[in-house]
Amino acid sequence: MKVLDLQCAQGHRFEAWLASEAEFQAQRDQGLLVCPMCGNNAVEKLLSAPRLNLGNHTQTETAVAVPNDDALVGLQAAWLDLSRKIMATSEDVGMRFTEEARKMHYGEIDERSIRGQASPSQVQALQDEGIAVLPLALPDAVNQRLH
């Protein structure tokens, strides 16, 4: 088995264990490889740099700062946890989001935590009216158990 470092089109990094490069290509082409954070199936294999032992050859190397994989995994786990809490403590009003937000803002209904869908222009209109809304892209993985 090969452990491959993968990344979705949204920039989320994750690992996959596959039998071969051909298996990776086949699963990717069939849309079977899916990002556990957002469900995006536009997945690419990241470059890996194997260590090459070239003897005692010394050379000045250029230092490049890269994000620590552990830090990225920790941030992704924290985002999933926060997303699950948002899901558990808010009501999904779906496409009625802008309507419900306005009713609460203008005192027509009691305030409560809601979530739902709104276009960028609808979000901007709510904000222009002084209605506090926060666009969030909740990952699909909040409804799944990750192993």
Secondary structure, DSSP 4 states (H G I P E B T S, - for coil): -EEEEEEETT--EEEEEES-HHHHHHHHHTT----TTT----EEEPP--------S------------HHHHHHHHHHHHHHHHHHHHHSEEEETTHHHHHHHHHTTSS----EEE---HHHHHHHHHTT---------GGGGS---
